[in-house]
Each structure stands twice: as C-alpha cells, then as structure tokens.
C-alpha cells in the first residue's frame, strides 16, 4: 500500500501508478512486479520486529545482544533498554505494563558496571589504559584494535603474565610497528606516555615482554628504517619556535616551507648513499636526527651560506640526546660526506 499526498489529502494506492500491476517489496524497496519501477523505499523502525507477520513466527522469541568490541569489556548478554531509558517497550514496540516497568527498572539498576565486568576486571582496567594511551599518543583506530587483539591472544595462550601493563605497552609498540604509517613511534615515547599516567613502565620491561611473548603472535615484523622517521623529525625541527628567527639571522631568503623541502630532499639523498652496511645497525631514530644535521650543513656548502640548524636545536625539537647526534655525526657521517665535499 502506497501513501500519496494530494491537495493535503491522503490517497491510498495498492497498484503501480504506471501499469497498475502488483507491487512487491524487495530489499526495503517497493517495486512493480511488471515494469520494475521503484516506487518507494521502506523505512523500518529500529526494533526487533520488521512487520506484523513476524509476531506469529519464531522471530518474536529472538533477542539481540551488543556486538563484542575488541578493545572493550562490557559483559555478556543484552542490555535492558537504552543506556538512559526510563520506559521500556516489548518486542512489538508497545509500552509494557506498570508492574513490568517497575521490575525492569530495578533489574537495570542492579545490573551495574561491576556485574558486567565481573571476572574481567584486569582486562577492563588494561583496556581503559589502552584507550588513554591511544588518545595521548594520537594513535589511529587500527593500532588500538590490533594492540587489544594481540593482548587477548597472548593472555589466552599464557597461563600467567608477569605484568599486564608492560604487556599492553609491548602490544601497542608491536601494533604501531605493523601499521605502516608515516610517523612511527618508538619504545621511549610509549614508556614516557605510560609514566605520564603514573605507570612504572620502562623500555627494558617492554623489550622483556617482547622477547617472552612475541612467539604467540606468529607475525613477522620488520625493523623501522631511517626513512620511516624522516618526515616526522623534519616536521618537528621545522616547527621549532626559533627556526624563523634563525633563517633571518643567517641571511637566508627562503621561506620555512622552502627550507623544509630542501632539507627533506638533501636528507633523502644522504640516506640513499648510506647503505645498511654503513649504518651498522645503529638506532634509526637517532641516526635520522644526525642526518638532518648533516643535510643542513651540506645545504650551506652548496648555496654558499651559513647553516641554520644546531645540534642543540635538533635535540630540543626531536627529544634526541645532543651527545648522540654529535656521536653519529662525528664518527659516521662526517668522514663519509664532509671530506668528499672538500
């Protein structure tokens, strides 16, 4: 039956307006059985019942439960009504009687959060920590879900876990490593994020859990390269508050964006010549900071101008120790690149 409005009057029509054939309902659309004309869409209410005919079948005995989220513990079974609902309806969408309303209000009140997470208290606490750390580090949804999945997989295989908090820290690190995004995070940043929320997690504990539990994941992971950290560290250096003043002080006419582009191109050129053998297994995060420092010096020689960046400035922007940048530059990069320019 189709409801049409004509001159503020409701007109009921049981046949196709084009060929007067029978109307069928297919995939939530009203379609003519003869010409195939899509006449109208069927909008169903968000209820368990789709039409009156289901009341006589077995569908009225079926109930739904909330889907189980990977990074959330919400208990088993269905919730009673909506979260803040005070009036309850039956399967047909009709309000139940006052005695039933009173009963379900009492049951809903007694079905507290503690009952929902019973026997899952540790998991609930760990996933709360996971969500806080994800927001603090600005991790995407995939990393958060994968970290929760890895955590569940490990605790299912291990009878006893040494430290659940350091374990979820390792799962975050492992999930971030598997996620091929442009700004990977390292173990030090993860441990500092946990320490910021009062948890005693350090890189040594994360590495310990990685060695102990990684075999349960059966997922191969490749270590990050300097190229993975380059864009992120250059952005941090360029965002330093004194970069614009340094450019003017050194007499450069480049804009900040132009300086960023030239610094990126020169850094990539250095990395293409710096083979894995020459890198010698050094920390790629620290080595990238030293490469940026070298790139600025090579730009100064190329354009016959003064260098803009200092080791202290890069250290402040990237949170890499100044002596680490100096060590990588003096012992590795300077002998390979600076002497060739002379």
C-alpha positions in Angstrom: 0.0 0.0 0.0 1.4 3.4 -1.0 0.5 6.6 0.7 0.4 9.6 -1.6 -0.3 13.2 -0.6 -2.6 15.2 -3.0 -4.0 18.6 -2.1 -3.4 17.8 1.6 -5.4 14.6 1.3 -4.0 11.1 1.9 -4.6 8.8 -1.1 -4.1 5.0 -0.7 -2.9 3.2 -3.8 -2.3 -0.6 -4.0 -1.0 -0.8 -7.5 1.7 0.6 -9.7 0.9 4.2 -10.9 2.3 3.3 -14.4 0.9 -0.1 -15.3 -1.5 -0.8 -12.4 0.4 -4.1 -11.7 1.0 -5.7 -8.3 3.6 -4.1 -6.0 6.3 -6.2 -4.4 8.7 -5.3 -1.5 12.3 -6.3 -2.4 15.3 -5.3 -0.3 13.5 -2.5 1.5 12.1 -1.1 -1.7 8.6 -1.1 -3.3 8.9 -2.4 -6.8 6.3 -3.0 -9.6 6.2 -6.7 -10.4 5.6 -5.9 -14.1 7.6 -2.9 -15.2 10.2 -2.9 -12.4 9.6 0.7 -11.4 11.0 1.6 -7.9 8.0 3.3 -6.4 9.2 4.0 -2.8 11.6 2.9 -0.1 10.6 1.1 3.0 11.9 2.7 6.2 11.7 0.3 9.2 11.8 1.3 12.8 14.9 0.3 14.8 13.2 -2.5 16.6 13.4 -6.3 16.7 10.2 -6.6 14.6 10.2 -5.9 10.9 6.5 -6.4 10.2 3.4 -7.7 11.9 3.6 -11.1 10.3 6.7 -11.9 12.3 4.7 -11.8 15.5 3.2 -15.2 14.6 6.5 -16.8 13.8 9.6 -17.7 15.8 11.3 -14.3 15.4 9.4 -12.8 18.3 11.4 -15.2 20.6 14.8 -14.0 19.4 16.6 -11.2 21.2 19.8 -9.3 20.3 23.0 -8.5 22.2 25.5 -5.8 21.7 28.4 -6.7 19.4 31.7 -7.6 21.2 34.3 -4.9 20.7 37.9 -5.8 20.6 39.1 -3.2 23.0 36.2 -3.1 25.4 34.8 -5.3 28.1 31.0 -4.8 28.5 29.8 -8.1 29.9 27.7 -10.8 28.3 24.0 -10.8 27.2 21.8 -8.0 26.2 21.4 -4.6 27.9 18.0 -3.7 29.2 16.7 -0.9 27.0 18.9 2.0 26.0 21.6 3.4 28.3 19.4 6.1 30.0 16.0 4.7 29.1 13.3 5.0 31.8 10.4 3.5 29.9 10.6 0.0 28.4 8.8 -1.5 25.4 8.0 -5.0 24.4 9.0 -6.7 21.2 6.2 -5.0 19.3 7.3 -1.6 20.4 4.4 -1.1 22.9 4.9 0.1 26.4 4.8 -2.8 28.9 2.5 -2.6 32.0 3.4 -0.6 35.1 4.4 -3.7 37.1 6.8 -4.7 34.3 8.2 -1.1 34.1 9.0 -1.3 37.9 10.6 -4.7 37.5 12.9 -3.8 34.6 13.9 -0.5 36.3 15.0 -2.4 39.3 16.9 -5.0 37.1 18.5 -2.3 35.1 19.7 -0.5 38.2 21.1 -3.7 39.8 22.9 -4.6 36.5 25.7 -2.3 37.4 29.1 -1.9 35.8 30.7 -4.2 38.4 28.4 -7.1 37.4 29.1 -6.5 33.7 32.9 -6.7 34.1 32.8 -9.5 36.7 35.8 -11.9 36.2 37.2 -9.4 33.6 38.4 -6.7 36.0 42.0 -6.8 34.9 41.1 -6.8 31.2 38.7 -3.9 31.7 41.4 -1.9 33.5 44.0 -2.7 30.8 41.7 -1.6 28.0 41.0 1.7 29.9 44.7 2.3 30.0 45.0 1.4 26.3 42.4 4.0 25.4 44.1 6.7 27.4 47.5 6.0 25.9 46.0 5.9 22.4 44.5 9.4 22.9 47.7 10.7 24.4 49.9 9.4 21.6 47.3 10.2 18.9 47.2 6.6 17.6 44.8 5.6 15.0 41.9 3.1 15.5 43.8 0.3 13.8 46.7 0.4 16.2 44.4 0.4 19.2 42.3 -2.5 17.9 45.4 -4.5 16.9 47.0 -3.9 20.3 43.9 -5.2 22.1 43.8 -8.2 19.8 47.5 -9.0 20.5 46.9 -8.6 24.2 43.9 -11.0 24.2 45.8 -13.5 22.1 48.8 -13.6 24.5 46.8 -13.9 27.7 44.8 -16.7 26.1 48.0 -18.6 25.4 49.8 -17.8 28.7 48.7 -19.2 32.0 50.3 -16.3 33.9 51.5 -12.9 32.7 54.3 -11.2 34.6 53.0 -7.6 34.2 49.8 -6.8 32.3 50.6 -3.1 32.0 54.0 -3.7 30.4 52.4 -6.3 28.2 49.8 -3.9 26.8 52.7 -1.4 26.3 54.5 -4.0 24.2 51.3 -4.8 22.2 51.0 -1.0 21.4 54.6 -0.9 20.2 54.1 -4.1 18.1 50.8 -2.9 16.6 52.4 0.5 15.8 55.3 -1.2 14.1 52.9 -3.3 12.0 50.9 -0.3 11.0 52.8 1.3 8.1 52.0 4.9 8.7 54.2 7.9 8.2 55.1 8.7 11.8 56.0 5.6 13.8 56.6 5.8 17.5 59.4 4.3 19.4 59.7 2.4 22.8 60.9 5.5 24.7 57.8 7.5 23.7 55.5 4.7 24.7 57.2 4.3 28.1 57.0 8.0 28.7 53.3 8.0 27.9 52.7 5.3 30.5 54.8 7.1 33.0 52.8 10.3 32.4 49.7 8.3 33.7 51.6 7.0 36.7 52.5 3.5 35.5 56.1 2.3 36.1 56.8 1.1 32.5 60.3 1.5 31.0 61.8 0.3 27.7 63.5 -2.6 29.4 60.2 -4.1 30.5 58.7 -3.6 27.1 61.6 -5.4 25.4 61.4 -8.2 28.1 57.8 -8.8 27.3 58.6 -8.7 23.6 61.2 -11.5 23.9 58.9 -13.6 26.1 55.5 -13.3 24.3 56.3 -12.5 20.7 56.2 -16.2 19.8 52.4 -16.3 20.5 51.7 -13.7 17.8 53.3 -15.5 14.9 53.5 -12.3 13.0 56.7 -11.2 11.3 57.7 -7.6 11.8 60.5 -5.7 10.1 62.5 -3.0 12.0 62.0 0.6 11.1 64.5 2.4 8.8 65.7 6.0 8.9 63.4 6.7 6.0 60.3 6.0 8.2 61.2 8.7 10.7 62.5 11.3 8.3 59.3 13.3 7.6 58.2 13.2 11.2 61.6 14.5 12.6 61.9 17.2 9.9 58.4 18.4 10.8 59.4 18.6 14.4 62.6 20.5 13.6 60.8 23.0 11.3 58.1 23.5 14.0 60.7 24.7 16.5 59.9 28.2 17.7 63.2 29.8 16.7 63.5 28.4 13.2 62.1 31.6 11.6 64.4 33.8 13.6 67.4 31.6 12.6 66.6 31.9 8.9 66.5 35.7 9.2 69.6 35.8 11.3 71.7 33.7 8.8 70.5 35.9 6.0 68.5 33.3 4.1 65.7 34.4 1.8 64.0 31.0 1.9 60.6 30.6 3.4 60.1 27.9 6.1 58.3 25.7 3.6 61.1 26.0 1.1 63.7 25.3 3.7 61.7 22.2 4.7 61.6 20.9 1.2 65.3 21.4 0.5 66.2 19.8 3.9 64.0 16.8 3.0 65.5 16.3 -0.4 69.0 16.6 0.9 68.3 14.2 3.7 66.9 11.6 1.3 69.9 12.0 -0.9 72.2 11.2 2.0 70.1 8.2 3.0 70.3 6.7 -0.5 74.1 6.8 -0.2 74.1 5.5 3.3 73.8 1.7 2.8 72.7 -0.7 5.5 76.3 -1.9 5.9 77.5 1.7 6.6 74.6 2.3 9.1 75.9 -0.7 11.0 72.8 -1.4 13.0 72.6 2.0 14.6 69.4 3.3 16.1 67.5 4.6 13.1 65.7 7.3 15.2 68.9 8.8 16.4 70.7 8.4 13.1 67.9 10.3 11.3 68.4 13.3 13.7 72.2 13.3 12.8 71.3 13.0 9.0 69.1 16.1 9.3 72.0 18.0 10.9 74.4 16.9 8.1 71.8 17.8 5.4 71.7 21.4 6.7 75.5 21.6 6.6 75.6 20.3 3.0 72.9 22.8 2.0 75.1 25.6 3.5 78.1 24.5 1.4 76.0 24.0 -1.7 74.5 27.5 -1.7 77.5 29.2 0.0 75.6 30.3 3.1 75.6 29.7 6.8 74.0 26.6 8.3 70.7 27.1 10.2 70.4 24.1 12.5 72.5 23.3 15.5 72.8 20.0 17.4 71.1 21.6 20.4 68.1 22.9 18.3 67.6 19.4 16.8 67.9 17.8 20.3 65.2 20.1 21.7 62.9 19.5 18.7 63.2 15.8 18.5 64.0 14.8 22.1 67.2 13.1 21.0 70.2 13.5 23.3 72.6 16.1 21.9 75.7 13.9 22.5 74.0 11.1 20.5 73.6 13.4 17.5 77.2 14.6 17.9 78.5 11.0 18.1 76.7 9.8 15.0 77.7 12.9 13.0 81.4 12.9 14.0 82.1 9.1 13.9 79.9 8.1 10.9 78.5 10.9 8.8 81.3 13.5 8.7 84.0 11.1 7.5 81.7 9.8 4.7 80.3 13.0 3.4 82.0 16.2 4.6 85.6 15.2 3.5 84.3 14.4 0.0 83.0 17.9 -0.4 86.5 19.4 0.1 
